[in-house]
């Protein structure tokens, strides 16, 4: 028996979200799924897949334009299959009502902008990679 075929689409600015995407792909494969992993800038349409997982990080209070565009462009196809969103943000690294509400606002904004309503949402804490930042960004952060 063959497992489901899953499309996993992500956008990662600094590599942390890509690591989360690859971890999710490994776990799905352990459950007998076939998983195709793509960056949102060159990902195929979800047509023909049994499910889709989209993921991205939050920077400057928004999902990346690349992920928003992909979700908007393929909202109808995503609605026709089982779909999930994983979101990586520093907001989700702190567990309290204020931060949880803010993380859900990011999800709501993506839903409104794209017209896509995922069946499942996972909120993951992000990372600050100070050593990878340039002088200006390090001081801003």
VOTOR-965106 format. One line per 5 residues: number of its first residue (from 0); their letters; for each residue x, z, y of N, C-alpha, C, O. Coordinates in nm, 3 decimals. Each point is the difference from the previous one (the first is absolute). Layout:
NUM	a	X,Z,Y,X,Z,Y,X,Z,Y,X,Z,Y; ...
//
This chain:
0	xxxxx	0.084,0.000,-0.118,-0.084,0.000,0.118,0.088,0.000,0.125,0.095,0.077,0.009; -0.127,-0.162,0.084,0.075,-0.011,0.124,-0.064,0.085,0.107,-0.123,0.006,0.011; 0.207,0.058,0.069,-0.051,0.083,0.109,-0.040,-0.085,0.119,0.017,-0.122,-0.002; -0.069,0.185,0.105,-0.044,-0.073,0.119,0.118,-0.060,0.077,0.113,0.048,-0.009; -0.141,-0.150,0.083,0.099,-0.064,0.086,-0.026,0.048,0.143,-0.108,-0.022,0.055
5	xxxxx	0.206,0.088,0.005,-0.014,0.065,0.130,0.095,-0.064,0.100,0.116,-0.027,-0.030; -0.167,0.002,0.150,0.082,-0.046,0.111,0.029,0.121,0.089,-0.093,0.068,0.044; 0.220,-0.043,-0.018,0.040,0.109,0.089,0.069,-0.062,0.122,0.106,-0.062,-0.013; -0.166,0.081,0.129,0.048,-0.058,0.125,0.036,0.115,0.094,-0.078,0.094,0.018; 0.197,-0.101,0.042,0.042,0.109,0.088,0.073,-0.056,0.121,0.045,-0.114,0.001
10	xxxxx	-0.035,0.198,0.101,0.090,-0.026,0.112,0.081,0.127,0.022,-0.055,0.110,0.007; 0.186,-0.128,0.003,0.089,0.114,0.018,0.096,-0.029,0.113,0.072,-0.100,-0.002; -0.070,0.187,0.100,0.090,-0.018,0.114,0.142,0.048,-0.028,0.096,-0.062,0.045; -0.085,0.171,-0.119,0.132,0.061,-0.019,0.033,0.025,-0.147,0.103,0.060,-0.030; -0.188,-0.105,-0.060,0.031,0.011,-0.142,-0.073,0.109,-0.076,-0.010,-0.008,-0.123
15	xxxxx	-0.042,0.109,0.193,-0.067,0.110,-0.069,-0.130,-0.048,-0.065,-0.030,0.037,-0.114; -0.047,-0.118,0.184,-0.126,-0.049,-0.054,0.026,-0.093,-0.118,-0.077,-0.002,-0.096; 0.182,-0.076,0.103,0.037,-0.085,-0.113,0.032,0.084,-0.123,-0.038,-0.036,-0.112; 0.107,0.147,0.132,0.030,0.090,-0.113,-0.129,0.056,-0.060,-0.012,0.010,-0.122; -0.084,0.028,0.207,-0.129,0.049,-0.049,-0.072,-0.111,-0.076,-0.056,0.024,-0.107
20	xxxxx	0.058,-0.146,0.160,-0.064,-0.114,-0.067,0.060,-0.023,-0.137,-0.072,-0.022,-0.097; 0.204,0.027,0.087,0.066,-0.022,-0.129,-0.031,0.112,-0.098,-0.012,-0.024,-0.120; -0.002,0.146,0.169,-0.038,0.112,-0.087,-0.142,-0.020,-0.053,-0.026,0.021,-0.119; -0.066,-0.061,0.206,-0.138,-0.027,-0.043,-0.001,-0.112,-0.104,-0.071,0.009,-0.100; 0.149,-0.114,0.124,0.007,-0.111,-0.096,0.051,0.048,-0.136,-0.053,-0.039,-0.104
25	xxxxx	0.156,0.122,0.104,0.052,0.054,-0.128,-0.107,0.078,-0.074,-0.016,-0.015,-0.121; -0.056,0.099,0.194,-0.104,0.081,-0.064,-0.112,-0.087,-0.057,-0.050,0.026,-0.109; 0.011,-0.129,0.183,-0.104,-0.091,-0.049,0.048,-0.074,-0.125,-0.077,-0.021,-0.094; 0.204,-0.018,0.093,0.056,-0.069,-0.117,0.005,0.094,-0.121,-0.021,-0.043,-0.113; 0.048,0.170,0.137,-0.002,0.098,-0.110,-0.140,0.007,-0.061,-0.014,0.033,-0.118
30	xxxxx	-0.088,-0.062,0.197,-0.137,-0.001,-0.049,-0.042,-0.136,-0.053,-0.119,-0.025,-0.018; 0.213,-0.062,-0.008,-0.016,-0.132,-0.062,-0.048,-0.109,0.095,-0.041,-0.107,-0.045; 0.045,0.130,0.175,-0.036,-0.105,0.096,0.117,-0.094,0.022,0.116,0.039,-0.012; -0.147,-0.161,0.045,0.097,-0.095,0.049,-0.011,0.006,0.152,-0.108,-0.018,0.055; 0.220,0.044,0.013,-0.004,0.021,0.144,0.093,-0.099,0.069,0.119,-0.008,-0.032
35	xxxxx	-0.174,-0.066,0.127,0.078,-0.089,0.085,0.014,0.068,0.136,-0.100,0.033,0.064; 0.224,-0.011,-0.020,0.027,0.072,0.125,0.051,-0.100,0.105,0.092,-0.077,-0.026; -0.155,0.081,0.144,0.036,-0.093,0.107,-0.002,0.070,0.136,-0.083,0.089,0.024; 0.174,-0.129,0.063,-0.007,0.039,0.139,-0.121,-0.070,0.062,-0.032,-0.113,-0.037; -0.035,0.179,0.130,-0.122,-0.056,0.058,0.024,-0.130,0.076,-0.093,-0.078,0.019
40	xxxxx	0.215,0.052,0.023,0.028,-0.121,0.076,-0.004,-0.127,-0.085,-0.018,-0.109,0.053; 0.034,0.124,-0.185,-0.002,-0.119,-0.086,-0.079,0.022,-0.129,0.026,-0.066,-0.101; -0.120,0.156,0.104,-0.079,0.033,-0.120,-0.107,-0.105,-0.026,-0.057,-0.057,0.093; 0.030,0.031,-0.220,-0.108,-0.093,-0.033,-0.136,0.064,0.022,-0.011,0.121,0.018; -0.092,-0.202,-0.021,-0.138,0.050,0.007,-0.030,0.080,-0.126,0.059,-0.026,-0.105
45	xxxxx	-0.150,0.123,0.113,-0.032,0.083,-0.116,-0.091,-0.069,-0.103,-0.031,0.059,-0.103; -0.010,-0.182,0.130,-0.086,-0.073,-0.093,0.068,-0.013,-0.137,0.117,-0.035,-0.009; -0.193,0.065,-0.095,0.052,-0.010,-0.136,0.061,0.129,-0.053,0.035,0.008,-0.118; -0.024,0.092,0.202,0.052,0.130,-0.043,-0.117,0.092,-0.036,-0.111,-0.016,0.050; 0.138,0.110,-0.138,-0.101,0.098,-0.039,-0.012,0.113,0.101,-0.098,0.075,-0.001
50	xxxxx	0.196,-0.062,0.086,0.000,0.104,0.102,0.112,-0.023,0.099,0.093,-0.076,-0.027; -0.103,0.141,0.141,0.102,-0.013,0.103,0.027,0.136,0.062,-0.091,0.080,0.021; 0.218,-0.057,0.008,0.043,0.121,0.070,0.078,-0.046,0.123,0.095,-0.077,-0.011; -0.136,0.124,0.128,0.070,-0.031,0.124,0.057,0.129,0.055,-0.061,0.106,-0.012; 0.179,-0.115,0.072,0.060,0.120,0.056,0.086,-0.028,0.119,0.061,-0.106,0.013
55	xxxxx	-0.056,0.204,0.075,0.083,-0.014,0.118,0.021,0.133,0.068,-0.068,0.099,-0.027; 0.165,-0.100,0.117,0.030,0.121,0.074,-0.063,-0.006,0.138,-0.040,-0.106,0.048; 0.033,0.221,0.013,-0.053,0.012,0.135,0.118,0.015,0.096,0.085,0.088,-0.015; -0.082,-0.179,0.114,0.099,0.009,0.108,-0.075,-0.020,0.131,-0.082,-0.090,0.013; 0.111,0.174,0.082,-0.066,-0.006,0.130,-0.152,0.002,-0.016,-0.073,-0.072,0.068
60	xxxxx	0.026,0.156,-0.159,-0.143,0.024,-0.024,-0.078,-0.118,-0.058,-0.122,-0.005,0.013; 0.191,-0.089,-0.077,-0.070,-0.115,-0.059,0.068,-0.047,-0.128,0.119,0.025,-0.022; -0.197,-0.092,-0.062,0.057,-0.075,-0.112,0.069,-0.123,0.058,-0.031,-0.043,0.111; 0.124,-0.013,-0.185,0.073,-0.117,0.048,-0.094,-0.119,0.019,-0.102,-0.012,-0.068; 0.137,-0.074,0.158,-0.077,-0.122,0.023,-0.005,-0.083,-0.128,-0.104,-0.059,-0.032
65	xxxxx	0.214,0.054,-0.042,0.006,-0.079,-0.123,-0.104,0.048,-0.103,-0.068,-0.082,-0.061; 0.058,0.213,0.043,-0.097,0.053,-0.097,-0.142,-0.018,0.051,-0.089,-0.036,-0.077; 0.066,0.060,0.205,-0.135,-0.019,0.057,-0.044,-0.146,-0.014,-0.116,-0.027,-0.033; 0.207,-0.065,0.060,-0.032,-0.142,-0.012,-0.034,-0.037,-0.144,-0.098,-0.070,-0.025; 0.178,0.118,-0.068,-0.027,-0.029,-0.142,-0.137,0.054,-0.040,-0.079,-0.072,-0.062
70	xxxxx	0.050,0.196,0.096,-0.128,0.061,-0.037,-0.116,-0.076,0.064,-0.103,-0.021,-0.065; 0.117,-0.019,0.190,-0.106,-0.074,0.068,-0.021,-0.137,-0.064,-0.113,-0.041,-0.027; 0.222,-0.029,0.004,-0.006,-0.135,-0.056,-0.065,-0.001,-0.139,-0.067,-0.097,-0.037; 0.087,0.204,-0.040,-0.047,0.003,-0.139,-0.108,0.104,-0.025,-0.023,0.040,-0.114; -0.044,0.006,0.220,-0.101,0.106,-0.013,-0.110,-0.034,-0.100,-0.041,0.086,-0.078
75	xxxxx	-0.006,-0.208,0.078,-0.108,-0.040,-0.092,0.048,0.005,-0.144,-0.072,0.051,-0.087; 0.191,-0.102,0.060,0.054,0.003,-0.136,0.030,0.143,-0.044,-0.021,0.035,-0.116; 0.071,0.047,0.208,0.028,0.139,-0.033,-0.129,0.075,-0.032,-0.002,0.087,-0.088; -0.105,-0.121,0.158,-0.130,0.065,-0.025,-0.057,-0.039,-0.136,-0.081,0.073,-0.057; 0.124,-0.188,0.005,-0.053,-0.050,-0.127,0.072,0.060,-0.121,-0.040,-0.026,-0.114
80	xxxxx	0.143,0.104,0.137,0.073,0.061,-0.110,0.022,0.148,0.029,-0.028,0.046,0.110; 0.076,0.028,-0.206,0.036,0.140,0.023,0.125,0.002,0.087,0.098,-0.069,-0.030; -0.101,0.147,0.137,0.113,0.001,0.091,0.031,0.142,0.047,-0.085,0.088,0.002; 0.211,-0.071,0.036,0.046,0.131,0.047,0.096,-0.019,0.116,0.063,-0.105,0.015; -0.053,0.207,0.067,0.094,0.005,0.112,0.086,0.124,-0.016,-0.051,0.109,-0.027
85	xxxxx	0.182,-0.125,0.045,0.084,0.118,0.018,0.063,-0.008,0.137,0.046,-0.106,0.044; -0.045,0.219,0.022,0.047,0.011,0.139,0.110,0.104,0.004,-0.015,0.111,-0.052; 0.125,-0.146,0.115,0.114,0.089,0.012,0.018,0.035,0.148,0.014,-0.089,0.084; -0.015,0.219,-0.054,0.014,0.041,0.139,0.055,0.142,0.010,-0.018,0.081,-0.091; 0.083,-0.053,0.202,0.043,0.137,0.026,-0.120,0.091,0.018,0.008,0.119,-0.030
90	xxxxx	-0.118,-0.173,0.078,-0.122,0.077,0.017,-0.042,0.063,-0.132,-0.042,0.116,-0.003; 0.054,-0.191,-0.106,-0.040,0.052,-0.132,0.102,0.096,-0.060,-0.026,0.061,-0.103; 0.141,-0.049,0.166,0.101,0.095,-0.050,-0.038,0.143,0.034,0.051,0.094,-0.062; -0.140,-0.076,0.159,-0.048,0.133,0.038,-0.144,0.013,-0.045,-0.086,-0.078,0.042; 0.058,0.177,-0.126,-0.134,0.017,-0.057,-0.077,0.106,0.077,0.014,0.120,-0.025
95	xxxxx	-0.094,-0.166,0.118,-0.096,0.087,0.068,-0.113,-0.091,0.050,0.013,-0.122,-0.006; -0.121,0.180,0.053,-0.118,-0.077,0.038,0.030,-0.102,0.109,-0.047,-0.113,-0.007; 0.125,0.151,0.107,0.031,-0.091,0.110,0.074,-0.124,-0.050,-0.036,-0.112,0.034; 0.141,0.133,-0.115,0.079,-0.113,-0.051,-0.079,-0.082,-0.102,0.010,-0.122,-0.001; -0.089,0.188,-0.083,-0.082,-0.073,-0.097,-0.101,-0.090,0.071,-0.022,-0.113,-0.042
100	xxxxx	-0.040,0.164,0.149,-0.095,-0.080,0.077,0.069,-0.120,0.064,-0.055,-0.111,0.000; 0.174,0.132,0.053,0.074,-0.110,0.064,0.036,-0.107,-0.103,-0.011,-0.119,0.029; 0.054,0.160,-0.148,0.034,-0.097,-0.105,-0.123,-0.082,-0.039,0.011,-0.120,-0.023; -0.126,0.185,0.015,-0.124,-0.073,-0.032,-0.039,-0.095,0.113,-0.060,-0.105,-0.025; 0.092,0.141,0.149,-0.026,-0.091,0.113,0.078,-0.131,-0.016,-0.052,-0.107,0.031
105	xxxxx	0.176,0.116,-0.079,0.080,-0.121,-0.021,-0.067,-0.090,-0.104,-0.004,-0.122,0.015; -0.049,0.183,-0.120,-0.071,-0.076,-0.103,-0.125,-0.065,0.059,-0.027,-0.117,-0.025; -0.048,0.194,0.102,-0.122,-0.054,0.063,0.033,-0.117,0.092,-0.072,-0.100,0.002; 0.178,0.112,0.073,0.041,-0.108,0.090,0.032,-0.128,-0.079,-0.040,-0.109,0.040; 0.111,0.125,-0.152,0.031,-0.117,-0.083,-0.127,-0.061,-0.056,-0.014,-0.123,-0.003
110	xxxxx	-0.079,0.206,-0.040,-0.128,-0.051,-0.051,-0.072,-0.080,0.108,-0.049,-0.110,-0.027; 0.042,0.164,0.148,-0.070,-0.068,0.109,0.068,-0.131,0.039,-0.067,-0.100,0.023; 0.198,0.101,-0.015,0.073,-0.119,0.043,0.000,-0.110,-0.104,0.000,-0.118,0.035; -0.001,0.155,-0.162,0.015,-0.101,-0.106,-0.133,-0.039,-0.065,-0.012,-0.111,-0.053; -0.086,0.200,0.056,-0.124,-0.025,-0.073,0.011,0.030,-0.148,-0.091,-0.029,-0.078
115	xxxxx	0.203,0.088,0.038,0.024,0.036,-0.140,-0.023,0.149,-0.018,0.051,0.081,0.077; -0.128,-0.045,-0.180,-0.028,0.140,-0.031,0.051,0.031,-0.141,-0.069,-0.028,-0.098; 0.189,0.085,0.087,0.057,0.026,-0.132,-0.083,0.101,-0.080,-0.064,0.088,0.056; 0.068,-0.104,-0.189,-0.071,0.091,-0.089,0.069,0.136,-0.010,-0.065,0.102,-0.023; 0.195,-0.102,0.039,0.081,0.121,-0.014,0.105,0.002,0.110,0.058,-0.104,0.033
120	xxxxx	-0.034,0.223,0.024,0.101,0.014,0.105,0.092,0.115,-0.038,-0.045,0.108,-0.037; 0.176,-0.132,0.046,0.100,0.103,-0.021,0.080,0.019,0.127,0.046,-0.097,0.060; -0.029,0.221,-0.018,0.075,0.033,0.121,0.128,0.072,-0.039,-0.004,0.106,-0.062; 0.119,-0.165,0.098,0.130,0.055,-0.037,0.081,0.035,0.123,-0.006,-0.070,0.101; 0.082,0.177,-0.111,0.089,0.040,0.109,0.115,-0.098,0.015,0.055,-0.048,-0.099
125	xxxxx	-0.019,0.021,0.222,0.108,-0.094,0.029,0.133,0.070,0.016,0.012,0.121,-0.021; 0.087,-0.198,0.059,0.135,0.051,0.016,0.056,-0.044,0.135,-0.033,-0.108,0.050; 0.117,0.191,0.006,0.075,-0.038,0.120,0.142,-0.030,-0.044,0.070,0.088,-0.051; -0.028,-0.210,0.072,0.134,-0.042,-0.043,0.092,-0.007,0.122,0.044,-0.108,0.040; -0.016,0.224,0.018,0.078,0.005,0.124,0.132,-0.075,-0.011,0.041,-0.066,0.096
130	xxxxx	0.024,0.073,-0.210,0.131,-0.064,-0.014,-0.010,-0.152,0.004,0.101,-0.067,0.023; -0.220,0.011,-0.044,-0.019,-0.145,0.004,-0.046,-0.048,0.137,-0.007,-0.121,0.024; -0.025,0.214,0.066,-0.052,-0.037,0.131,0.114,-0.027,0.097,0.108,0.057,-0.012; -0.135,-0.144,0.107,0.093,-0.022,0.109,-0.009,0.116,0.099,-0.085,0.088,-0.013; 0.174,-0.090,0.111,0.008,0.110,0.096,-0.134,0.025,0.069,-0.045,0.114,0.006
135	xxxxx	-0.020,-0.219,0.045,-0.124,0.017,0.076,-0.112,0.058,-0.087,-0.068,0.093,0.042; 0.050,-0.148,-0.160,-0.108,0.049,-0.086,0.026,0.144,-0.047,-0.092,0.081,-0.009; 0.218,-0.051,-0.021,0.035,0.137,-0.041,-0.037,0.100,0.107,-0.054,0.106,-0.030; 0.081,-0.138,0.155,-0.030,0.091,0.109,-0.147,0.004,0.033,-0.051,0.104,0.043; -0.020,-0.213,-0.062,-0.143,-0.004,0.020,-0.071,0.085,-0.104,-0.094,0.074,0.031
140	x	0.139,-0.085,-0.156,-0.064,0.074,-0.109,0.032,0.148,0.011,-0.045,0.079,-0.083
//
